[in-house]
Amino acid sequence: MRLLSQRSADFAVVIVLALFVGWYSWDAYHASSAVENLILIVPIASIALALCILEFVRQAMTKTVEQDQDTASKGDD
């Protein structure tokens, strides 16, 4: 159960980071949509959001070691 709560915390951190980056980008765009203002913010925000999405997918696809061990021990019985 402890591992499940750790995974939930990891998901929460990734989601909060993605929301913050999205909000910061939106706020910067609405403050000034001039290219000079967004030339640094948009590429960095895009990279950060892409990394958040990749990490979210990786965490969702990865089976935990305990789940593998549980299924292996059930098969031995």
mmCIF file of the C-alpha atoms, coordinates in Angstrom:
data_MODEL
# 
_entry.id   MODEL 
# 
loop_
_atom_site.group_PDB 
_atom_site.id 
_atom_site.type_symbol 
_atom_site.label_atom_id 
_atom_site.label_alt_id 
_atom_site.label_comp_id 
_atom_site.label_asym_id 
_atom_site.label_entity_id 
_atom_site.label_seq_id 
_atom_site.pdbx_PDB_ins_code 
_atom_site.Cartn_x 
_atom_site.Cartn_y 
_atom_site.Cartn_z 
_atom_site.occupancy 
_atom_site.B_iso_or_equiv 
_atom_site.pdbx_formal_charge 
_atom_site.auth_seq_id 
_atom_site.auth_comp_id 
_atom_site.auth_asym_id 
_atom_site.auth_atom_id 
_atom_site.pdbx_PDB_model_num 
ATOM 1  C CA . MET A 1 1  ? 0.000  0.000   0.000   1.00 0.00 ? 1  MET A CA 1 
ATOM 2  C CA . ARG A 1 2  ? 2.895  2.316   0.704   1.00 0.00 ? 2  ARG A CA 1 
ATOM 3  C CA . LEU A 1 3  ? 4.148  2.010   -2.869  1.00 0.00 ? 3  LEU A CA 1 
ATOM 4  C CA . LEU A 1 4  ? 0.717  2.922   -4.178  1.00 0.00 ? 4  LEU A CA 1 
ATOM 5  C CA . SER A 1 5  ? 0.681  6.118   -2.128  1.00 0.00 ? 5  SER A CA 1 
ATOM 6  C CA . GLN A 1 6  ? 4.169  6.960   -3.395  1.00 0.00 ? 6  GLN A CA 1 
ATOM 7  C CA . ARG A 1 7  ? 3.002  6.512   -7.003  1.00 0.00 ? 7  ARG A CA 1 
ATOM 8  C CA . SER A 1 8  ? 0.014  8.728   -6.287  1.00 0.00 ? 8  SER A CA 1 
ATOM 9  C CA . ALA A 1 9  ? 2.332  11.383  -4.893  1.00 0.00 ? 9  ALA A CA 1 
ATOM 10 C CA . ASP A 1 10 ? 4.534  11.130  -7.996  1.00 0.00 ? 10 ASP A CA 1 
ATOM 11 C CA . PHE A 1 11 ? 1.489  11.540  -10.244 1.00 0.00 ? 11 PHE A CA 1 
ATOM 12 C CA . ALA A 1 12 ? 0.376  14.544  -8.182  1.00 0.00 ? 12 ALA A CA 1 
ATOM 13 C CA . VAL A 1 13 ? 3.773  16.250  -8.468  1.00 0.00 ? 13 VAL A CA 1 
ATOM 14 C CA . VAL A 1 14 ? 3.863  15.779  -12.245 1.00 0.00 ? 14 VAL A CA 1 
ATOM 15 C CA . ILE A 1 15 ? 0.308  17.073  -12.635 1.00 0.00 ? 15 ILE A CA 1 
ATOM 16 C CA . VAL A 1 16 ? 0.928  20.102  -10.396 1.00 0.00 ? 16 VAL A CA 1 
ATOM 17 C CA . LEU A 1 17 ? 4.122  20.928  -12.302 1.00 0.00 ? 17 LEU A CA 1 
ATOM 18 C CA . ALA A 1 18 ? 2.312  20.682  -15.653 1.00 0.00 ? 18 ALA A CA 1 
ATOM 19 C CA . LEU A 1 19 ? -0.522 22.881  -14.383 1.00 0.00 ? 19 LEU A CA 1 
ATOM 20 C CA . PHE A 1 20 ? 1.949  25.467  -13.098 1.00 0.00 ? 20 PHE A CA 1 
ATOM 21 C CA . VAL A 1 21 ? 3.848  25.570  -16.391 1.00 0.00 ? 21 VAL A CA 1 
ATOM 22 C CA . GLY A 1 22 ? 0.579  25.890  -18.306 1.00 0.00 ? 22 GLY A CA 1 
ATOM 23 C CA . TRP A 1 23 ? -0.648 28.681  -16.045 1.00 0.00 ? 23 TRP A CA 1 
ATOM 24 C CA . TYR A 1 24 ? 2.678  30.522  -16.256 1.00 0.00 ? 24 TYR A CA 1 
ATOM 25 C CA . SER A 1 25 ? 2.637  30.321  -20.066 1.00 0.00 ? 25 SER A CA 1 
ATOM 26 C CA . TRP A 1 26 ? -0.954 31.494  -20.243 1.00 0.00 ? 26 TRP A CA 1 
ATOM 27 C CA . ASP A 1 27 ? -0.235 34.375  -17.870 1.00 0.00 ? 27 ASP A CA 1 
ATOM 28 C CA . ALA A 1 28 ? 2.861  35.426  -19.812 1.00 0.00 ? 28 ALA A CA 1 
ATOM 29 C CA . TYR A 1 29 ? 0.914  35.383  -23.076 1.00 0.00 ? 29 TYR A CA 1 
ATOM 30 C CA . HIS A 1 30 ? -1.880 37.500  -21.639 1.00 0.00 ? 30 HIS A CA 1 
ATOM 31 C CA . ALA A 1 31 ? 0.573  39.948  -20.079 1.00 0.00 ? 31 ALA A CA 1 
ATOM 32 C CA . SER A 1 32 ? 2.194  40.589  -23.446 1.00 0.00 ? 32 SER A CA 1 
ATOM 33 C CA . SER A 1 33 ? 1.846  38.493  -26.555 1.00 0.00 ? 33 SER A CA 1 
ATOM 34 C CA . ALA A 1 34 ? 4.854  40.176  -28.153 1.00 0.00 ? 34 ALA A CA 1 
ATOM 35 C CA . VAL A 1 35 ? 7.497  37.846  -29.560 1.00 0.00 ? 35 VAL A CA 1 
ATOM 36 C CA . GLU A 1 36 ? 10.151 39.491  -27.384 1.00 0.00 ? 36 GLU A CA 1 
ATOM 37 C CA . ASN A 1 37 ? 8.249  38.438  -24.276 1.00 0.00 ? 37 ASN A CA 1 
ATOM 38 C CA . LEU A 1 38 ? 7.527  34.873  -25.369 1.00 0.00 ? 38 LEU A CA 1 
ATOM 39 C CA . ILE A 1 39 ? 10.765 33.992  -27.166 1.00 0.00 ? 39 ILE A CA 1 
ATOM 40 C CA . LEU A 1 40 ? 12.233 32.311  -24.075 1.00 0.00 ? 40 LEU A CA 1 
ATOM 41 C CA . ILE A 1 41 ? 9.066  31.310  -22.235 1.00 0.00 ? 41 ILE A CA 1 
ATOM 42 C CA . VAL A 1 42 ? 7.328  29.267  -24.946 1.00 0.00 ? 42 VAL A CA 1 
ATOM 43 C CA . PRO A 1 43 ? 10.220 26.911  -25.834 1.00 0.00 ? 43 PRO A CA 1 
ATOM 44 C CA . ILE A 1 44 ? 11.065 26.218  -22.185 1.00 0.00 ? 44 ILE A CA 1 
ATOM 45 C CA . ALA A 1 45 ? 7.398  25.730  -21.289 1.00 0.00 ? 45 ALA A CA 1 
ATOM 46 C CA . SER A 1 46 ? 6.942  23.381  -24.249 1.00 0.00 ? 46 SER A CA 1 
ATOM 47 C CA . ILE A 1 47 ? 9.921  21.282  -23.199 1.00 0.00 ? 47 ILE A CA 1 
ATOM 48 C CA . ALA A 1 48 ? 8.706  21.181  -19.588 1.00 0.00 ? 48 ALA A CA 1 
ATOM 49 C CA . LEU A 1 49 ? 5.191  20.131  -20.629 1.00 0.00 ? 49 LEU A CA 1 
ATOM 50 C CA . ALA A 1 50 ? 6.571  17.468  -22.971 1.00 0.00 ? 50 ALA A CA 1 
ATOM 51 C CA . LEU A 1 51 ? 8.700  16.072  -20.139 1.00 0.00 ? 51 LEU A CA 1 
ATOM 52 C CA . CYS A 1 52 ? 5.682  16.077  -17.814 1.00 0.00 ? 52 CYS A CA 1 
ATOM 53 C CA . ILE A 1 53 ? 3.635  14.161  -20.370 1.00 0.00 ? 53 ILE A CA 1 
ATOM 54 C CA . LEU A 1 54 ? 6.438  11.651  -20.948 1.00 0.00 ? 54 LEU A CA 1 
ATOM 55 C CA . GLU A 1 55 ? 6.899  11.115  -17.212 1.00 0.00 ? 55 GLU A CA 1 
ATOM 56 C CA . PHE A 1 56 ? 3.150  10.708  -16.690 1.00 0.00 ? 56 PHE A CA 1 
ATOM 57 C CA . VAL A 1 57 ? 2.971  8.099   -19.441 1.00 0.00 ? 57 VAL A CA 1 
ATOM 58 C CA . ARG A 1 58 ? 6.084  6.318   -18.146 1.00 0.00 ? 58 ARG A CA 1 
ATOM 59 C CA . GLN A 1 59 ? 4.641  6.133   -14.641 1.00 0.00 ? 59 GLN A CA 1 
ATOM 60 C CA . ALA A 1 60 ? 1.294  4.927   -15.934 1.00 0.00 ? 60 ALA A CA 1 
ATOM 61 C CA . MET A 1 61 ? 2.874  2.187   -18.077 1.00 0.00 ? 61 MET A CA 1 
ATOM 62 C CA . THR A 1 62 ? 5.426  0.932   -15.555 1.00 0.00 ? 62 THR A CA 1 
ATOM 63 C CA . LYS A 1 63 ? 4.410  -2.019  -13.441 1.00 0.00 ? 63 LYS A CA 1 
ATOM 64 C CA . THR A 1 64 ? 5.646  -1.897  -9.906  1.00 0.00 ? 64 THR A CA 1 
ATOM 65 C CA . VAL A 1 65 ? 8.110  -4.465  -8.647  1.00 0.00 ? 65 VAL A CA 1 
ATOM 66 C CA . GLU A 1 66 ? 5.697  -5.510  -5.912  1.00 0.00 ? 66 GLU A CA 1 
ATOM 67 C CA . GLN A 1 67 ? 2.947  -6.230  -8.435  1.00 0.00 ? 67 GLN A CA 1 
ATOM 68 C CA . ASP A 1 68 ? 5.323  -8.450  -10.404 1.00 0.00 ? 68 ASP A CA 1 
ATOM 69 C CA . GLN A 1 69 ? 6.421  -10.256 -7.255  1.00 0.00 ? 69 GLN A CA 1 
ATOM 70 C CA . ASP A 1 70 ? 2.825  -10.770 -6.136  1.00 0.00 ? 70 ASP A CA 1 
ATOM 71 C CA . THR A 1 71 ? 1.830  -12.304 -9.445  1.00 0.00 ? 71 THR A CA 1 
ATOM 72 C CA . ALA A 1 72 ? 4.942  -14.495 -9.452  1.00 0.00 ? 72 ALA A CA 1 
ATOM 73 C CA . SER A 1 73 ? 4.261  -15.744 -5.917  1.00 0.00 ? 73 SER A CA 1 
ATOM 74 C CA . LYS A 1 74 ? 0.610  -16.492 -6.753  1.00 0.00 ? 74 LYS A CA 1 
ATOM 75 C CA . GLY A 1 75 ? 1.742  -18.566 -9.698  1.00 0.00 ? 75 GLY A CA 1 
ATOM 76 C CA . ASP A 1 76 ? 4.072  -20.604 -7.453  1.00 0.00 ? 76 ASP A CA 1 
ATOM 77 C CA . ASP A 1 77 ? 1.256  -21.654 -5.102  1.00 0.00 ? 77 ASP A CA 1 
# 
